[in-house]
Every structure is written in C-alpha cells, then in structure tokens.
Amino acid sequence: MSKEPVAVVGIGQTKHVAARRDVSIAGLVREAALRALADAELTWADIDAVVIGKAPDFFEGVMMPELYLADALGAVGKPMLRVHTAGSVGGSTALVAANLVAARVHGTVLTLAFEKQSESNAMWGLSLPIPFQQPLLAGAGGFFAPHVRAYMRRSGAPDTVGSLVAYKDRRNALKNPYAHLHEHDITLAKVQASPMLWDPVRYSETCPSSDGACAMVLTDRAGAARAPRPPAWMLGGAMRSEPTLFAGKDFVSPRAGRDCAADVYRQAGIADPRRDIDAVEMYVPFSWYEPMWLENLGFAEEGGGWKLTEAGVTELDGDLPVNMSGGVLSANPIGASGMIRFAEAALQVRGQAGEHQVDRARRVLGHAYGGGSQFFSMWLVGAQPPDA
C-alpha cells in the first residue's frame, strides 16, 4: 500500500524573544498551538494525536515536561509522543508526526516544539563535563569553531564570508515579525567589528538564546481537501545520525547530512537540487555553516559553498535564497529551531511568508542538525501533492 500524502494545513509561532516572563512553558506552547489551529480553522477536537519535541530537559530544569503539557495541548486521552534529537529535534519531531499521517495511523496530528531558555542557562548546560567525550569549551561555539577553521583551510574561503551571512540573515529578520533579533541599525561593518568569541566566529555571527515555540497541523488528503487555504505538501523527508566521534569523522561535511539529503531528494525526484529547489531554510547557528551546508546538501561542489554566499546567490532576491526568515542566527529557541525551518519552508510554498516571501517558491527545503553534527533531519515541501 502506498503512503498517504501529508499536508501542512496549519502553522503557528510565538514571537521569539530573550525571555517570555509573561507565560509558563504551558502558556508558551499553547500560544503556538492555538495559532496553528486557527490557521487550519480546526479545534482541539479535530486533533487525533500530539507529537512534541524539545532539546535536553536541563535547558529549563523541568524533567519530562511533556507529561504536564498534555493538558495545555488538548492531549488528555489522546496519544502523545515526545521526540529528542538534540538541536535537530524540531525537524525530527515534525517527521515523526508526518510519518504517523503517512502510515494512516492518525488522520490529523498536531506537532509542536519549544524552548524556554530563560529559565536556565543553555551555554553552561552545554558545557557539562561528560566522561570520555570532547569538552564543549563554554558552549557550542567552542566545539564548532575548529570545524569552521578546518573548512576555511580546506576551501580557501576568505575570513569575510561569515560576516556576509550574518549581515544577510539579520536583514532578512527585519522582514519577519516573529524573529528574535531586529537590529534596525545593522551594517556589515558592525558585524565585522563585533568581538571575537571563538576564532573565527564573532559575536554577531552567532545565534541568540531565545524563548519560543512553533506548531504545525499535519493531515491526510481528506483533511487537506477541507483546509481553508492551499496546503504545503511533503514531497520527501528523512533523518540520519552518526556518532559524535569516530575514526574518519568529517566534521566539515558529515556523512549523515549527505545521506539524509540524498534520501530526501530521491523521494522527491530531485535530480539537481541547485536547479530543482527554489529556496532553503537551513539550520545555521553560526554563520559559517551556511557555506558548509550548501556543500553538504549538494547545492555546491566541495569548496564552492562560500562562493555562492560571496556572489549573493543566497540573498533574499538571489537565485537560491537561504534563511529568508532570518534563520537560527536571528531566533534560536533550540528545541523549536528545527521545526521553525520546516514551518518556514511550508509558509513559502503556501505563499504565506509575508515580507520575506520568495516569488514562485514551489519547492523549498527545511533542514536541521544537532548535537556534534551527528543528528540530521530534513524535509522538502511543495505547492503540489507528490502524485500531482
């Protein structure tokens, strides 16, 4: 039996900010869920199951929060599933929900991911000493900076590329009302003059610490037919993982990322991603990861990703816009960040992205990664169903 086509009919986000003191975790997730339901013109009674995801529990200090969030998300008496795959969790949570619809286990599923980082300290939460593991050296930036330097050596990229990405994404964020950082006075010179945190990563080339949530309503073909607005259709989706450390690990272009992208392209019938995909919402917490992932995802040859960035190809009005919403560099509620990439991709093909809408976006990739570049989740969504 063939898979049931999966449609995104509802999308909701909170405004991502440094601290949402006005709501509890339950209030935060319910805000996003209610917006997704309103977009789909559905009620809690129309939801068959809930799939929720977030990053490690010590980011807020609330263990297994999904247990107490069931009531806030209308899941009492319904199946509720928790997903966790580090920073990629928002993407993998959406894929688990999508697979429940594709397998005809449930007809309509609410999927949601969140983080309320203000209730803890993610920087030091990511710096815990773990036996037999490489230390994170005061946060994720200390872990990833050597991999950026390795990319620069391997590709010959000039040291200005990271600032070009950050400048682009922060300008894009000004067009996105949900983005955390709205730096109206941003200039390339200001990015380049910001303090060096982890050489070569500067302060303005890093993501913020955000509170926020994102939700989507996924449904089957029958549910899509009843939707008030054209849906986004899932054309392909995949997850891959690999160990954090092993002999031969390529931190610059992880095998799991390449394999994940290849599987998505195979499912969607994509022969040439550079030609066949219109835009990308990519998980870029440190600006140098844009050119790195352009290569990892097959949009550029090895060593050529930075050339696309430098040539303006990834600008909002470029040939392959990347992170039209401002990306993780402009809003990073870690557990939700991957789902935001997936949701923003769906908004593009639905024509609902507002001021950061890309003209004629028919196929858009959503991408997330997490941990030590060992968890990957991606989906490709389109304006037409997969069998159209």
N, C-alpha and C positions, 0 to 999 in steps of 0.2 A: 504494500500500500504506500502511495506517495505521501510526502509530508503535507500537512496543512499549511497554506500560506499564512504568514504572520504579518499583521498590520499594526502600525503605531497610530492610534487614534486620539491619544491624549498626552499632553506634555505639560509639566508644571515644575517651576523652580522657585526657590526663595531668592530674595536679594542676598547675595553673598557679602558678608561683612566680617570685620575682625572679631566682633563679639555680639551675639544676639542675647543681650541680658533680659529682654522682654519676654522670652519664651523658654520653656523647658525643652528637653530633647523631644518629648512627645509633641509639644506645640510646634516645634520646628518641622518635624516630618509630616505632621498633619497639614500644615500650610501648603507644602509642595503637593501632597496627595490631593487635597481639595482642588487645587488649581488644575491638576491633570484630569480629575473627574469632570470639572467644569468645561475644560477644553473638549472632552469627549461627549459632553452632555449625558453623563451617566451618574448613578448614585452608588453608594456603598453596596446596596443590594445586588447590583449588576456584576460585582466582582466575585469571581469563583475562588481565587487564591491570591496570596500576597507573597512576594519574594523580596526580601530586604537584604541589603549589604552595607558593610562599613569596614573601615580599617581596624587595626588592633584595638581591643577594648580599653587598654590603658591610655589611649589618647583622650578619653574622658574620665576614666576611672569607674565606669559603670560596666560590670561584667554581664554578658549576655543580655544586652538591652532589648533585644527583640522580644523577650518574654513580657516585659512590661509595656512594650509598644503595640502589642496586638490589639488592645482596646482602642488606642488612638487611630489605628489604621483599619478599623472595621473588620478585623480578622478573627474575632472571637467566634469559635465554632467553625472556622474555615481553615484549610491548610495554610500554614505559614512556614516559610523556609528561609534560613539565614545562610548567606554566602560570605566567604572571606578569602581573598587572594591578594592581600596587601594593597598597593596603590592601584592595581588593575581591577579592584573589586567592583567598582561601579559598572564597568563593562561586562564582567563575567556574571554579575547579578542579572543584568538585562538579558544575557544569553541564556541563563538558566530559565528565566521566565519565558523567553521566546520558545525554548525547546519544549516547555510544558504545553504551549499552544500548538506547536508544530506536530507534537506527538498525539494531539487530541485528548490529552489528559484533562485539560481545562479549556473552556471557550474564551474567557476573558480574565486576564491576570493584571493585577497592579504590581508594578515593580518600583522599588524606591531605594535610594542610597543617601547617606548623610554623614556629616561630621560636625561636631561642636567643639572645635579645638580650644576654644577659650576656656573650657572647663578643665583643661590640663595643660601640658606643655609638650607638644609633639617633637620639638627639637631635642629635648633631653630624653623623651620617650624613645626616640630613635637612636639613642647613644648608650643604651644599656650594654654592659659587658656580657657577651654571650660566649660560653666556652667553645673553643676550637673554631671560632669564627673571626673573620677580619673585622676589626672595630670600625664603627661608623664615624668616629672622629668629629664629634659635635654636629650631628645631623647628617642628612642625606647628601648635602653638598660636599662634605669631606670625603664621602665614599665615591661620588661620581666625578669629581674634578680630575683625578688621574686618568679616567677613561676619556674625558674631553681632551686632555693633553695628548693622549695616545692617538685620538682621531686627528688632531691638528698635525702631529708628526706624520701620520700615515697619508693624509690627504693633501698636505701642504697648504691648508687653509690659513688665510691671514687672521690675525687676532681681532679684527674688527667685525667678524661675522656674527658673533654672539650679540653685540650691541645692535646690529641691524635687526635681528629677530626680535629682541626686546622692544625696540622702538616701534616696530610694526605692530606687535601684539598689544602694546599699551594704547596705541592709537586706535586699533580695532575695538578695544574695550570701551572706548568713549561712545561707541555706537550701540553698546549692549547694556541696557538698564540693569541687568542682573549681575554684572561683573563687580567684583570687589574693588579693584583699583581703577579710579577715574582720575588720572593725572592730566589735567587740562593744560598744564604748562610743560608737558613732556617734550624734550628735544633730544636729538641724537647726541648732542654734546653733553647733556646732563646724564644720559645713560653711561657714556664713556668716562665721565668724571666721577661716577659713584664709587664708593670704596671697594677695594678688592677683598672678597671674603675667602674664597678658596681659589687660588690661582688656577685657571684664568677666569673664574666666574666672579663677576662683580655683583654688588648688592642689587642693582636694577636689572640684572639678568637672572634673578631668582624669583620663585613664586612666593606669594604671601601665605599667611596662615589664616584660614577662613572658617567661619561657621556657615553652614548651608546645607540644603537638601535638594534633590532632584527626583522626580517621579514620572513614570510613563504608564499608560494603559495600553496593553498589547492584546490583540484579539484575532479571531479567525476570519475567514472570508465572509461568513454571515454577519459577524459583528461589524466588519468594515463596510458592508452594504448599508448598514443602519447609521453609520457615522455622519455627523453633520457637515464635516469637511473632508476633502480628499486626504487619505492617509499616506504615511510613508510605508513602503513595503520592504521587508527584509529580504535581500537578494542572496546574502551569504553571511555566515557568522562562524567564528572558531575561537578556541582557546588553546594555548600551548604553554608548557612550563619546562624549565630545566633547572638543575641545581645552581645554587649561588656561586659555588666554586668547584671547578673540576679541571683536570688537565686538558688544555686545549680550549678552554672557555674564551670566547671572543666577546669582550665587554663592549667593543665599539659597534659590532653588528651581530647580536646574539642569534644563534641558530633558531631558537624558539620563535623569535619575532619573524624571521624569514619564512619559517614553515607555516606559521599562523596566517600570514598574509597570503601565501601561496594557496592555502586551503580555501580561504575566503574568495580569492579570485577564481579558483576552479569552480566553486559552487555557483558563482555569479556569471560565469562565462566571460571573464575579463582576460583578454589576451595580452593587452598592453595597458597597464594601469596609468601610465602617463597620458595616454590618448583617451582611454575609456572612462576615466574617473574625473569628475568636474571640480571637486574640492575635497579637502581633508580637515577633519577636526582631530588633531594629533596631541597626544599626551606629552607636553614639553614643560616640565617643571623648572628646568634650567635651559636657557635659550639655545645653547649649543646642540641640544638634542633635536632641533628641527633639521639641520642638515644631516645629522647622523641617522635619523629615522627616515628621511627621504631616500636614503640609500638602502636601509634595511627593508623598507616596504616596496622597493622596486621602482621608485619614481625617478631614480638617478643611478648611474653606474657608480661603482666603488670609487670614492674620492671626488665625486661630482656633485654631491648634495649642496655643499657650500656655494657652488657656482650658481645654482638655481636661486638660492637666497640672495646672493650678491646682485644678481641680474634683475631682481624684483619680481621673479616668477611667482613667489608665494604671497605677494601683496594682495590685498582685498580685490583690487582690479587687475591682478596678474593672470597669467594663463593657468596657474594651479594654485588658487588661494588656499592658504593654510591658517587654521585657527582664526576664522572670521570673527568669532565671539570674543577674542582676546585670549582665549586658551587658559591653560593652567597657570601661565605666567601672570594672569590678571585675576584669577579666582581659584583658590585651592582648598575647598573642604574635602580633604583627601579621600575619604570613603565615597564621596559623590563625584569626584572629579572625572573618573572614567565614564560614569553614566551621563554626565553633562556633555562629554564629547559625543556619545551616542545620540543623545537627545538633540544636540545642536545639529548633527548631521541630518536627523529626521526633520527638524524645523526647516532646514534648507530645501529639501526636496518637496516639502509641503508648501513652500513659498511663504513661510511664517516667521522668517528670521528678522523682520523689521529693517532697521537701518544697515545691518550687516548682511543682508541678503545678497547672494551671488546670482546674477542673471543666468537663467537657463540651467540651474543646478538640477540635473536629472539623476545623477548617481554620486553619492557622497560617502566617504569612508569615515567611520568613527574608530578611534584607536586608543588603547590604554595599555600601560605597562606598570609593573610594580615590583616591590622587593629589590633585590640586587640585579635588576634587569633579568629576572627569571620567570615572571608571570606576564603573559600577554593575552589580551582579548580584543577582538575586532569585529565589526560588522559593516556591511555595505548595504545601504538603503537606497531605494529608488522610488520614482514617482509612479511607476507602473508595477503591477504584480509580477512575480518571477516567470509566470507562464504566459505573459502578455506578448 
